[in-house]
Amino acid sequence: GPYPVPLEVARFAAPAANAGETFSATVVFGADQEGHSGLAHGGSIAQAFDYLFSALDAYGQDMCLTSELSVRFLRPVPLHQSATFEVSLDGIDGALRKASGRASVGGRTCAEATAVLAVKRPR
C-alpha cells in the first residue's frame, strides 16, 4: 500500500529519547497519498505521525507500539509541498511514553497529534 514517507524512515534507528526531546522531519505527500483533489489524505498524515512518534523511542531489540493515536486536522495539507512534522516526547511513565506533535506547511499548523506508546520486549 501507499506510504507517506519512505520505508527507510519507518526503520530509522533513533537514539532513545528523553522527556522533552523533539524529533522533526520533512514529508512531501505524493499522488499515492491523495484524498481530496490535490490534498493529502488524513490517514496518510496520521501514518506519518505514527512513524515519527515511533522514532522517538528506539530501544534496540525492544518494540515501541502505538497504544493510542489522536490527530486533529486544522487545515488541508497540499500534495507536493514540504510539510514539517515535529514530535516531542512529553513524558515517560514506566513502559508508557506520552508524545505530541504538529505538522505545518509554510509555517501554518495543519494538524496536531497526541500519542501513547508502549515499550515491550519481544518474546
C-alpha positions in Angstrom: 0.0 0.0 0.0 1.0 3.6 -0.2 3.3 5.1 2.4 3.5 8.9 3.1 7.2 8.5 3.9 9.9 6.2 2.5 10.0 2.8 4.3 13.6 3.7 5.4 12.1 6.2 7.8 9.9 3.5 9.4 13.1 1.6 10.1 15.0 4.7 11.3 17.1 3.8 14.4 16.9 6.9 16.6 18.6 7.0 19.9 16.3 6.6 22.9 14.6 10.0 23.5 14.4 11.7 26.9 11.4 13.6 28.0 11.3 17.0 26.4 13.3 16.0 23.3 11.9 16.7 19.9 12.3 15.0 16.5 11.4 16.6 13.2 11.2 15.5 9.6 10.1 16.9 6.3 7.4 14.9 4.5 6.2 15.5 0.9 3.0 13.7 0.2 2.6 12.5 -3.4 -0.2 11.4 -5.6 -0.4 8.0 -3.9 -1.4 9.8 -0.7 -4.1 11.9 -2.3 -7.5 12.2 -0.6 -9.5 15.1 -2.0 -8.1 16.5 -5.2 -4.6 18.0 -4.6 -4.7 17.3 -0.8 -3.1 14.6 1.4 -5.4 12.0 2.8 -5.9 12.3 6.6 -4.9 8.6 7.0 -1.6 9.3 5.4 -1.0 12.3 7.7 -1.8 10.1 10.7 0.5 7.4 9.4 3.4 9.9 9.1 2.8 11.0 12.7 2.8 7.3 13.8 6.1 6.6 12.2 7.7 9.7 13.7 6.3 9.0 17.2 7.8 5.5 17.0 11.2 7.0 16.0 11.2 9.0 19.3 11.8 5.9 21.3 14.0 3.2 19.8 15.4 0.7 22.4 17.5 -1.8 20.4 15.6 -5.1 20.5 12.5 -3.7 22.3 9.4 -2.7 20.4 7.7 0.6 20.6 4.0 0.1 19.9 1.3 2.7 19.4 -1.3 2.3 22.1 -3.3 5.5 21.3 -3.1 8.0 18.4 -5.2 11.1 18.1 -4.9 13.5 15.2 -6.7 16.8 15.0 -6.9 18.2 11.4 -6.9 22.0 11.3 -6.3 22.8 7.6 -5.6 20.8 4.5 -2.1 19.6 3.6 -1.4 20.1 -0.1 0.4 17.4 -2.2 3.9 18.0 -3.5 4.8 20.6 -0.8 7.1 20.2 2.1 5.3 19.5 5.4 7.3 19.9 8.6 6.4 17.3 11.2 7.7 17.9 14.8 7.1 15.4 17.5 8.1 15.6 21.2 8.4 13.0 23.9 6.3 14.7 26.7 6.7 12.1 29.5 7.8 8.6 30.5 5.8 6.5 32.9 7.3 3.0 33.2 6.8 1.4 29.9 4.5 4.1 28.6 5.6 7.1 26.6 3.4 10.1 26.0 4.1 12.3 23.0 2.6 15.1 21.0 3.3 16.7 17.6 2.3 19.1 14.9 2.5 19.3 11.2 2.9 22.6 9.4 3.2 23.8 5.8 4.7 27.3 5.2 4.7 28.0 8.9 1.0 27.3 9.4 -0.1 24.4 11.6 -2.2 21.9 9.6 -2.5 19.1 12.1 -1.8 18.3 15.8 -1.4 14.9 17.3 -1.0 13.1 20.6 0.1 9.5 21.2 0.7 7.0 23.9 3.4 4.4 23.1 4.1 1.2 24.9 7.6 -0.3 25.0 7.6 -4.1 25.0 10.3 -6.6 24.8 9.8 -9.1 22.0 9.2 -12.7 23.1 
